[in-house]
């Protein structure tokens, strides 16, 4: 039996508002394994790992590293104990080079002189040992998402971390990039490192991990040998009921009536390459591509967040070019943004206010200048139940919710407006499989009722479950259009996303 790298014993975490995030959890991590932590949103996964990393302090419980009890009061303490964490949102300074970022705050010096050659030699050794290749002297702002992740891994390894915690590591990676990451993690494991992965992706658990610990409602359901569980069994343990999620949707006839028409749209002042596409009524069109390929700029222009550089946009017969965000929403457009914290919610207000924000602004809900709070509260409570939003009260401040539960609030608010056009950027990113199934069902119901959906996603299963067509962006252009999803797999899709392949679009 492999010795334990980490033991977290009887961990409890109660926040000042009384919320119990971790309820008497005991978690054991063996040396030299890849261990997944899975569970619903709000199950306590991130809190437990933040306690191990020193970003949170437990209310009670003990932590043992290699059999010795330790007090981890900050990330600096965790690094001293050989524990590092790679967050989903990278913590890099874009204006600094790779090597400057990696050694920031821990620069090697002698007589106050930087030992640049020594630092580069150390980095080169780590890079070759674990096949993590990045340009050392490139500015981090010029790197791709997968390259930035590699920098974060090298940054942790350079501090001699033996236990590495990853938070949703493949959330923004293509299939080929994910495979490359998995190969690197296996090299780390084989060299004696211990890996923890917080993930909602069931196939990722089966493909990569040795064991999985499942949390539900702040408690540990148990730790299992991954080989002994099916994907269906893992999902059932996570949410407590059977889920039928990832099968490809049934082929449905799409209306030939155009709802959204985007023509000659310019998104880059330095590049005269127009964007042209349509979305028919009741059609789900998916934008995909590596981050920053242009799809985000198209969405920002359509929703009124960014100004036009040129082109035309029609919603049905209505020209919505250069309308304000409010006017575009009033025309029948709802929007689930990728950045839920900055664009999706007001963190200083309650769950109720965020769920009801659009309805409060609707004059039909007003009564002599006042909105009908009783009716809106009733609707908000129904949405909280339907979308399984884990909150102690409907008036709880939304910033106290987990990221996945905040995503549920945004999805509920935008989907329940029953729009003409729903723009959904990564609508199920960071949510548990039970909520994925619900959001998929809600979006299919909108489609059936005639709503057009512009989906932005890099998740192959999400595309299979929802999309009628896929438009692939690369370097500010639409470089491929996939009309038959059965004729392509996630790897070929990844090659298009990375610019390795390109096709002529039908006119």
C-alpha positions, 0 to 999 in steps of 0.5 A, spaced: 500 500 500 502 506 498 504 511 503 499 517 505 502 524 502 496 528 505 491 526 510 485 531 512 482 529 518 475 531 520 475 537 517 469 542 518 468 549 515 463 554 517 463 561 514 461 567 518 454 567 516 453 560 518 454 556 512 457 549 513 461 548 507 465 542 509 462 537 514 467 533 518 470 530 512 476 526 512 480 525 505 486 521 504 491 522 498 496 517 497 503 518 494 504 518 487 497 518 485 492 522 481 486 523 485 479 526 483 475 530 487 468 531 484 461 533 487 455 538 485 456 545 486 456 547 493 458 540 495 465 543 498 470 541 493 474 548 492 473 549 500 476 543 502 482 544 497 483 551 499 484 549 506 489 544 504 492 550 500 492 555 505 487 560 502 482 558 507 482 556 514 478 550 517 473 551 523 476 545 526 480 538 524 487 536 522 492 536 516 497 531 516 503 531 511 507 525 510 504 523 517 506 529 521 501 534 523 502 541 520 498 548 521 497 551 514 495 558 515 497 561 508 499 559 501 506 560 503 505 555 508 503 550 503 508 551 499 513 550 504 510 543 505 510 542 498 503 543 496 502 548 490 495 549 486 494 551 479 487 555 479 482 555 473 483 563 472 491 563 471 495 568 476 500 571 471 502 578 469 501 579 462 507 584 461 512 580 464 516 574 461 515 567 462 521 566 466 520 573 470 513 570 472 515 563 474 520 566 479 516 572 481 518 573 488 523 567 489 528 570 484 535 567 485 540 572 487 547 573 489 549 580 492 543 583 490 545 580 483 540 576 479 542 569 477 539 569 470 543 563 468 541 559 474 534 560 474 534 559 466 538 552 467 533 550 473 527 552 468 530 548 462 531 542 467 524 542 469 521 543 462 525 537 459 524 532 465 516 533 464 516 535 457 513 542 459 515 546 453 514 554 453 518 560 450 522 562 457 523 569 454 516 571 451 511 575 454 505 571 458 500 576 454 502 573 448 501 566 450 495 561 448 491 558 454 494 552 454 501 555 454 499 559 460 497 553 464 504 550 463 507 556 466 503 555 472 505 548 472 512 550 472 511 556 477 509 551 482 514 545 480 520 551 481 518 551 488 519 544 489 511 542 490 510 535 491 503 535 491 499 539 485 492 541 486 488 543 479 482 546 479 478 544 473 484 544 468 481 542 462 475 547 462 478 551 456 483 546 453 481 543 446 481 535 446 489 535 443 491 540 448 487 536 454 491 529 452 498 533 452 496 535 459 494 528 461 501 526 458 504 531 463 500 529 469 502 522 468 509 524 467 509 528 474 505 522 477 511 517 475 516 521 478 513 521 484 508 527 484 501 527 487 496 530 483 489 532 485 484 534 480 477 538 482 473 536 476 466 535 473 468 532 467 466 524 468 470 522 462 476 525 465 476 522 471 475 515 468 481 517 463 486 520 468 485 518 475 486 513 480 481 514 485 476 519 486 473 522 492 466 524 492 462 530 496 455 531 496 452 537 501 459 538 504 460 531 506 464 525 503 460 520 500 466 516 499 473 514 496 473 509 490 477 506 485 476 509 479 476 502 475 471 499 479 466 505 477 462 507 471 461 514 468 453 513 470 455 510 477 460 516 478 454 521 476 449 518 481 454 518 487 455 526 485 448 528 485 444 522 488 439 520 482 440 517 475 442 522 469 442 521 462 446 526 459 451 525 454 447 522 448 447 526 442 441 530 440 436 527 436 436 530 429 430 535 428 428 539 422 430 547 423 426 552 420 428 556 414 426 562 417 432 567 419 432 570 425 439 572 426 443 575 420 450 578 421 453 580 415 460 583 413 461 584 421 468 587 422 471 585 429 478 587 428 481 594 426 487 591 423 484 586 419 479 587 414 476 580 414 468 580 415 464 575 419 458 573 416 453 568 418 446 566 420 442 563 425 435 560 423 429 560 428 429 554 432 436 553 431 442 552 435 449 554 432 455 553 436 461 558 436 468 554 438 475 556 438 481 557 442 480 563 447 481 569 443 480 567 436 474 572 435 468 569 437 468 573 444 468 579 440 462 577 435 458 576 441 460 583 445 458 586 438 451 583 438 450 584 445 452 591 445 457 591 449 463 593 444 461 598 439 461 596 431 467 597 427 462 595 421 457 591 418 450 589 419 446 585 424 438 584 424 434 580 429 428 578 424 426 584 420 429 589 426 436 592 425 439 592 431 446 595 429 449 600 434 443 599 439 444 600 446 445 593 451 438 595 454 435 596 447 438 589 444 435 586 450 428 589 449 428 586 442 428 579 445 435 577 446 438 574 453 445 573 454 449 568 459 456 571 459 462 567 460 465 572 465 459 571 470 462 575 476 463 581 472 457 581 467 453 576 469 451 578 476 451 584 481 455 581 487 453 586 492 446 584 491 442 578 493 440 572 489 433 574 489 435 581 486 439 577 481 434 572 479 429 578 478 433 583 475 430 583 468 423 582 471 424 588 475 425 592 469 419 590 465 413 595 466 408 589 466 411 587 473 410 594 476 404 596 480 404 604 480 411 605 480 412 599 484 414 592 482 410 586 485 415 583 490 410 577 492 410 575 485 417 575 483 419 572 490 414 566 488 417 566 481 425 566 484 423 561 489 421 556 483 427 558 479 431 556 485 428 549 486 428 548 479 435 550 478 438 547 484 441 553 487 444 552 493 443 558 498 441 558 505 435 564 503 433 567 497 435 574 500 442 571 501 448 575 498 450 572 491 457 573 492 457 568 498 455 562 493 460 557 489 461 559 482 457 554 480 451 556 483 452 563 481 452 560 474 445 557 475 442 564 477 445 567 471 442 561 467 435 561 470 434 568 469 436 569 462 433 562 460 426 563 463 425 570 460 423 566 454 427 570 449 427 570 441 435 569 441 439 566 447 446 567 447 449 562 451 457 563 453 459 556 456 452 555 459 454 549 463 462 551 465 463 549 472 456 546 474 455 539 476 452 534 471 445 534 474 445 542 473 448 540 466 442 536 464 437 541 467 440 546 462 440 542 456 433 540 457 431 548 458 435 550 452 432 544 448 425 546 450 427 554 448 429 551 441 422 547 440 418 553 442 422 557 436 428 560 440 434 561 436 440 560 440 447 562 439 452 557 443 459 559 445 462 552 447 469 548 447 466 542 450 465 537 445 459 533 449 455 540 450 456 541 442 453 534 441 448 535 446 445 541 443 448 544 436 445 543 429 451 547 426 458 549 429 462 555 426 470 554 428 474 561 429 481 561 428 485 568 428 479 572 428 476 568 422 470 563 421 475 558 418 470 552 418 463 550 418 460 543 421 453 541 419 454 534 420 456 533 427 456 525 426 462 526 421 467 529 426 470 527 432 473 532 438 480 531 436 479 533 428 475 539 431 481 540 436 485 541 430 480 546 426 480 550 433 488 550 433 488 552 426 492 545 423 486 544 419 481 549 415 475 548 410 472 552 405 465 554 408 459 553 403 456 560 400 
